């Protein structure tokens, strides 16, 4: 099955190379001249930063500086760092604005932009059940368009959720939304299997007991035996009971939603071992989550250098979340020639992996008659 994916990708790469030579090569030749200009700006501004550091550090100006002026020195240093990085940022941004629409025209009718409709995405994130808390999104690269009758959004973004003590980043990576022409009967949510919660609890309790024994041993002469036992054993056990009660309450509050979802065994034993699948319609979930589909999902994870990948399908939507810290869709770099084709190959492979998932879903729809 992996050989099929590689064969398909090799053919797409061959076709795109011909497309590149015919329609994009001239644009990238012009871009190379702009890159050299941006690179010159970068080095000139970098020299300003080096000179600033040289005079303030090597000649001892910073050591002789009054403490009240140190924040000013830090501010100047930060501003110079930002000023030096602006050419690289602008080159990256301008390259995508100029080239991404042209690159995507090979695959279908797509446009590149920086901010999708927030309200629409917020509803989708909630409906997917992949993200439980209220989410605030920060967007980067976004691609929206049509592929073989599907509406498709690919978005690089960060998602933040309020966890009580402030906003926490719950997702950083790529979100892929496919909008089908016909609907699924139920909903399925697929996540990477997590380690059993009891392992985490035992680590917490064990750590607290060790800390209690350590502190208790240090102050054992000043406290009684009863207080020592409370410190070393009582507090950790109380925390364990608190965690259990809190999860029990959460279980009761979400029981109604969970009763609609049932665990699903995947056809492939290897995938079933590594994935947690819940669905409202087990027959439909097994029909969609074939080894061919899961292989394409893993290809998406590999091409986007993902740490993990999760997804959900419901109604006429499929949402795929690839957790990754890498910057994606970079066809060129300020520090390498714009005519270097290696980065372009990576971007083509990334887009191919997404469209191959769409192809499998379209074939499944035809077989199932959705």
N, C-alpha and C positions, 0 to 999 in steps of 0.2 A: 504493500500500500504506500509505503514511503517512497518507493521508486516511482509510483505514479505521480506523486506530488513533485518530485525532482524533475521528472520528464516534462510535466506541464509547465513548470517554472522555466526550464531551459528553453522551451518553445516561445514562451512569453518574452524572455530576455532577448531571444534572437529577433523576434518581430519588433520589439521596442528599439533595439539597436538600429534597425533600418529606419524606423520612425525618427530617431534621434539624429541620424546622419542627414536626413532629408529636411526636417523642420526645426531642429533645436541647435544644431552644431554652430550655425552662424550667430545665434543669440548668445551662446556661451563664449564664442570668440570675442564678441563685444564686451561681455561681462568680465572677461579676463583683464581687459584694459582698465575697467573700473576697479577691479580687485587690486591691481597694482597701485592705483591712486589711494585707495583706502588703506592699503598696507603701509604706504609711505606716511600717511597721516598718523597711523598707529605708532610707528617707530619714532616719529618726531615728538609726539606727545609722551611716549614712553621715556624718551630722553629727558624731557622736562621733569618727570617724576624721579628719574635716577639722579639728576643734578640736585633736585630738592633734598633727597635723602643723603646724598654725598656731603653736601655742605652742612646740613643739620646734625648728622650723626658723626661723620669723620672729623669735623672741626670742632666738635663738642658744643655746638650751639644749643642743642637740646638739653644737655646737662646743665648749662649755665642759664637756662630759661627759667623764669619765675613760674611757680606752680600754677598761678592763675592763668598763664598763657598756654599751658599744656593742652587744654581742650581745643584751643584755637589751632595748635599744631596738628592735632588729630583730625580736625575738621578739614584743614587744608590738604592733608595727606589723602583723606577719603575722596575729596572732590577731585584731586589730581588723578587718583586711580580710576574714578568714573569717567573723567574727561579723556583719559588714555584709552578706555575700553569702548567709547562711543563709535569709532570707525568700524570695529568688529561687529557691534550690535547693528549698526545701520546697514552694513554690507549683508549680513544675514537676513535682515528684515526685507531689504530691497530686492534681494535675490528671489525670495519666495513670492513677493508681490509680482515680480516680473515673469517668473517662470512656472509657478505651480499650475496655473490654469492651462498653460500649454501642455505641460506634462500629463495632466489629468485628462486632457482631450483624447489621449490614446485609449483610455479605458471607458469613457462615456461623457455625458454632459455634466461637468462638475465646475464649481467655482470655489475659490480659496478666499477665506475671510477670517477675521479675528474674534468675532463675538456672535454666537448664535442667539436665538430667542430664549431668554432665560426662563420665562414662565413655562414654556413648552418642555424644556429639558428638566426642570424641577419636577413637573408632573410625571415625566417618564422615569426619573430616578426613584421616585416614591413608589410608583406602580411596579417597578422591577423587583422590589423586595430585597435587592442587593444592598441597599443603603437604608438603614432603619431610622436614623435621626434626620432632623431638618437640615438640609444641605445648602451651603453657600458655595458657589463655584467661581473659580478664577480661570479664565480661558486663555489659551495660547493659539496654536494653529487649528483651524477648522476647515473641513472640506464637506461641501454639501452638494448632492446631485442625484442623478438617476443612472441606474445600471440594470439593463435588461428588464425594465419595468418596475424595479425596486427604488424607493427613496432611501438614500444612504447618507449618514452623517458620520464623519470621523473627526474626533475632537481631542486635542491634547490639553489636559487641564488638571487642576487641583481642586479637591472637594474638602470643605471644612464643615465640621459638625460641632454643635454646642454640647459639651459633656459635663456641664455643671461648673467646672473650674475654669471655663473659658473655651475658646474654639480650638479644636484639635484637627490636624490634617488626617483625614480618614482614607484619602485616596490621592495618588499622584500617578498619572500615566495617560493611557489612551482609552477613550470611550468610543465604542462603535455601535451605532444605532441603525438597524435595518428595518424599514417599514414595508411589510409585505402587501401584496394586492388582495390577499385573502386571509382569513383569520384562523388562528389555532382554536381548538375547542376548549382547552384548559390552559394552565400555566405551569411551567417547570422552572426551578431554580437550581443551578449547578454551582457548587463551591468546592474548593480544595478541602479535603478532610483535615480536621484539626485534631491535635492531641487531646486526649480525654481531660476534661476539666479537673478531675481529681488529682492529676499529676501536678497541675499548677497550684491547687490548694495545698497539697502536701509540701510543696516547696516553700510556700508562704509560711505555713504553720511551722515547718522544720526550721526555717530561718529565724522566725521570731522566738522559738524555743531556745535555739542556740544563743541568740542575742540576750534573751532573758537569763539564761544560765551564766553567760559571761558577765553581764552586769551584776547579777545576783552574787556571783562569786567574789566580785570586787568589793561589794558593800555588805557581804554576809555578816560581818562582825557588827555592823551598825543596825541591822534589821533582824527581826525574829524569823523563826522557821516558817511560820504561817505566811508572813509577807513575802518571803523568798519563794514559796510555792506559788503564790498568786502571781508574782512577777514572771516566774519562769514557765509556768504551765497554765495558770488561770486566764491571763490575758490572751495568749495565742488561741486557746480553745474557745474563748468568747468571740474572737474575731472569726473563727471558723464557723461557729453557729450563726453569726451575723451574715456571713457570705451565703450560707445555706438558705436562711430565711429570705434574703433579698432575691436569690434566684428562684425560690419557690413562689414568691409574689409575682415576679416577672413571668414565670411559667403560667400562672393562673390568668394573668392579664392578657397574655398572647395565645391562650389555649384555643380560643374560638378560631383564630386564623390558622393555627397549626393543624386543627382537626380536618381542615379542608385539604391539607397537603399530606401526602404519604411518601414514605421512602421508596425509591425505585432502584432495582438491581439492573446495572448496565450489562449489555450483552458481552462485552469484552471484560475478562477477569482482571486484567491489569488496570484498565480504566476504573473499574468498579472499586478496586482497592484504594485508589487515590482520589476519587471524587465522591462528594456527597450530593445526591440527587433527591429533590423533593418535587412532587408534582400532584396536581389535582386530577390528572388523567394519565394513569400509568401506561395504558396501551399506546396513547399518542406519544408520550415521552420516550418510550422504547423505540418507537418507529422513527422519531426524529433523531435521537441520540445514537446513531449508528457508529460503528468503528470508523467509517469514512468521514463522518461529520466531526468526530472527536479528534481524528488525525489532523483535520484542517484547523481545528481550534488550537491544537498544540503547535501547528506551524505558525499561527498568528503570534502565539506566546514567544516562540523562538525568534521570529523576525523582528519583533519589537523589543527583544531582550528583556522579557517580562520576568519578574520574580514569581508572580502567580497570575492566573487568569480565571475569571468567574463570569457566568453569563445567565441570562434569564430570557425566556420567551413566553409571551402572553398576547391575547387578542391578535393583532396583526403586527406585533413588534418583536424584535430580538435585540437585546442590549448585551454587549460584550465589554467587560472591564478588564483591561490589561494593566496590572500594577508594575510600573517601571520608573526608574529615576533618570533614564537616558533621554536626551533630546532627539526627537525623531524628525524625519522628512528633511534632512540636511543634504542637499545635492552637491554642495560645494563648501569650501572652508576658506577663510581669509589667508591661511598659511599654506594652502596647496593650490595648484593651478586649477582654474575653473574648467579646464578641458580634461582634467583627470576624471575618468569615467567610473572609478570604483565606487564612490559615494552614490552615484546615480543608480548603479546596480542594486545597492542596498535598498534604496527608496522604491524601486520597481518591485523588489521582492516583498517589501512591506505591503504595498498596495495589492499585489497579487494574492497574498495570504488572505486579505480581507475579502476580495472578490471571489476567491475559491470557496470560502464559507457560503457566500451568497449563492454560488452555483449549486452547491450541494443542497441547500434549502429549496431552491427552485426545482431541482430534480425530485426532492422529497414531496413537494407540493403536487407535482404532476402525478406521482405514484399514488399518493393518498387521495388526490382529487379535492384538495382544500380549495 
